[in-house]
């Protein structure tokens, strides 16, 4: 498979000061240079560049390129985590500015690894990519009891909930947690996504989830689609 090509944001020059360049930040995010990413984003803030343009024009091109490579299995989890670290460094600086501008999130997503499972690498990558896509993500970590998923979904009036499982011995708790949402009367208020090595499209049907992504890129694209679909409103 051919290596994906980095997409340059159309018209970025008109959204930046004269003489400004983003290439070094694109390269920094791609290669995982979190120190330079932090410095360059701060320089962009100091230059009064719109935080939305810093995100779209400065941070996304390098990250999206690596996400495409990850999806194509040209790079793997270690490389993606390094890129994610650089992306997070830049996001940490502009997220408060975006909030102050009242930029509405794409939706609220509660994420966690199911009861009995202590693995978090996969769901950590999905969390970062969901945040990059504009979601407000509440990551509950690992070994999450069904009651905690439900309690947090209620508190946050979540749009989506995601259950990760990396072990064949714990994947059953994805189904158990969905059943608990049903028993609590909240199943129709959220879209539920599942993921992890033991999961398959067939398991989606069996456990009653709304969708599954074979990787983080697919999961985010599915979340963006599902968040627009109707569901029962929270009280």
URMOBEL-V573999 format. One record per pair of residues at least 4 apart in sequence whose ideal C-beta (glycine too) atoms are under 6 Angstrom apart, sorted by sequence separation. I is the first residue (numbers start at 1). J is the second residue. If there is no record, write none. Layout:
BEGIN
i:I j:J
i:I j:J
END
This chain:
BEGIN
i:16 j:20
i:22 j:26
i:27 j:31
i:36 j:40
i:49 j:53
i:53 j:57
i:54 j:58
i:55 j:59
i:56 j:60
i:60 j:64
i:75 j:79
i:91 j:95
i:94 j:98
i:113 j:117
i:120 j:124
i:140 j:144
i:144 j:148
i:147 j:151
i:152 j:156
i:173 j:177
i:195 j:199
i:199 j:203
i:203 j:207
i:214 j:218
i:28 j:33
i:44 j:49
i:49 j:54
i:69 j:74
i:70 j:75
i:98 j:103
i:130 j:135
i:144 j:149
i:153 j:158
i:165 j:170
i:181 j:186
i:182 j:187
i:194 j:199
i:204 j:209
i:213 j:218
i:69 j:75
i:131 j:137
i:165 j:171
i:181 j:187
i:213 j:219
i:113 j:120
i:130 j:137
i:28 j:36
i:29 j:37
i:153 j:161
i:204 j:212
i:28 j:37
i:165 j:174
i:213 j:222
i:44 j:54
i:70 j:80
i:113 j:123
i:127 j:137
i:163 j:174
i:201 j:212
i:211 j:222
i:111 j:123
i:127 j:139
i:199 j:212
i:138 j:152
i:163 j:177
i:178 j:192
i:25 j:40
i:194 j:209
i:111 j:127
i:66 j:83
i:192 j:209
i:138 j:156
i:192 j:210
i:193 j:211
i:194 j:212
i:195 j:213
i:191 j:210
i:174 j:194
i:109 j:130
i:120 j:142
i:63 j:87
i:118 j:142
i:195 j:219
i:118 j:143
i:109 j:135
i:111 j:137
i:171 j:198
i:106 j:134
i:107 j:135
i:108 j:136
i:109 j:137
i:110 j:138
i:111 j:139
i:112 j:140
i:149 j:177
i:105 j:134
i:106 j:135
i:113 j:142
i:161 j:190
i:178 j:207
i:17 j:47
i:29 j:59
i:105 j:135
i:115 j:145
i:166 j:196
i:168 j:198
i:178 j:208
i:59 j:90
i:105 j:136
i:146 j:177
i:160 j:191
i:161 j:192
i:162 j:193
i:163 j:194
i:164 j:195
i:165 j:196
i:166 j:197
i:30 j:62
i:112 j:144
i:158 j:190
i:164 j:196
i:175 j:207
i:16 j:49
i:25 j:58
i:29 j:62
i:174 j:207
i:29 j:63
i:146 j:180
i:150 j:184
i:22 j:57
i:26 j:61
i:30 j:65
i:191 j:226
i:22 j:58
i:26 j:62
i:30 j:66
i:153 j:190
i:15 j:53
i:54 j:94
i:123 j:164
i:110 j:152
i:122 j:164
i:51 j:94
i:110 j:153
i:189 j:232
i:77 j:121
i:84 j:128
i:188 j:232
i:12 j:57
i:80 j:125
i:189 j:234
i:51 j:97
i:51 j:98
i:119 j:166
i:9 j:57
i:108 j:156
i:110 j:158
i:117 j:165
i:37 j:86
i:41 j:90
i:114 j:163
i:117 j:166
i:32 j:82
i:108 j:158
i:117 j:167
i:32 j:83
i:34 j:85
i:38 j:89
i:108 j:159
i:109 j:160
i:110 j:161
i:111 j:162
i:113 j:164
i:114 j:165
i:34 j:86
i:37 j:89
i:41 j:93
i:107 j:159
i:33 j:86
i:37 j:90
i:117 j:170
i:32 j:86
i:116 j:170
i:6 j:61
i:34 j:89
i:114 j:170
i:29 j:86
i:28 j:86
i:29 j:87
i:115 j:173
i:6 j:65
i:114 j:173
i:114 j:174
i:160 j:223
i:4 j:68
i:4 j:69
i:159 j:227
i:1 j:72
i:157 j:234
i:129 j:216
i:133 j:220
i:126 j:216
i:130 j:220
i:125 j:216
i:129 j:220
i:126 j:219
i:107 j:227
i:71 j:215
i:71 j:217
i:67 j:217
END
